[in-house]
């Protein structure tokens, strides 16, 4: 797998605990927290979209 380019979420601002995202060439999206960068969740764009929409509506 090629090296991922991680980007800090704009919602994290200057907070100590930040969320980072990376898009892989395969189309998957990877998420990790700054306090545990060795652990990442992998999902698809549609699933991430559904999760964010669900969280905004709750």
C-alpha positions in Angstrom: 0.0 0.0 0.0 1.4 3.5 -0.9 2.1 5.9 1.9 -1.0 7.8 3.0 -1.0 11.6 3.2 -2.8 12.5 6.4 -4.8 15.8 6.7 -6.0 17.2 10.0 -9.8 17.7 10.1 -10.7 21.4 10.0 -13.1 20.8 12.9 -10.1 19.9 15.1 -8.7 23.4 15.0 -5.9 23.6 17.6 -7.3 21.0 19.9 -4.9 18.5 21.5 -7.0 15.5 20.3 -7.3 15.8 16.5 -8.9 13.7 13.9 -6.8 13.0 10.7 -8.1 11.7 7.4 -6.4 10.2 4.4 -7.8 9.1 1.0 -6.2 6.1 -0.5 -5.8 5.6 -4.3 -8.1 2.6 -3.9 -11.0 5.0 -3.0 -11.1 4.1 0.7 -10.9 6.7 3.5 -8.7 6.2 6.6 -9.3 7.9 9.9 -7.1 8.1 13.0 -6.8 10.1 16.2 -3.7 12.1 17.1 -3.4 10.3 20.5 -3.2 6.8 18.8 -1.8 7.3 15.2 -0.9 3.6 14.9 -4.6 2.7 14.8 -6.7 3.7 11.8 -10.3 3.0 10.7 -10.9 2.3 7.0 -14.2 2.9 5.3 -15.6 4.0 2.0 -16.7 7.5 1.1 -20.4 6.6 1.0 -20.2 5.0 4.5 -18.3 8.0 5.9 -20.9 10.4 4.4 -23.7 8.4 6.0 -21.9 8.5 9.4 -21.4 12.2 9.3 -24.9 12.9 8.2 -26.2 10.7 11.0 -24.1 12.4 13.6 -25.2 15.9 12.4 -28.8 14.8 12.7 -28.5 13.4 16.2 
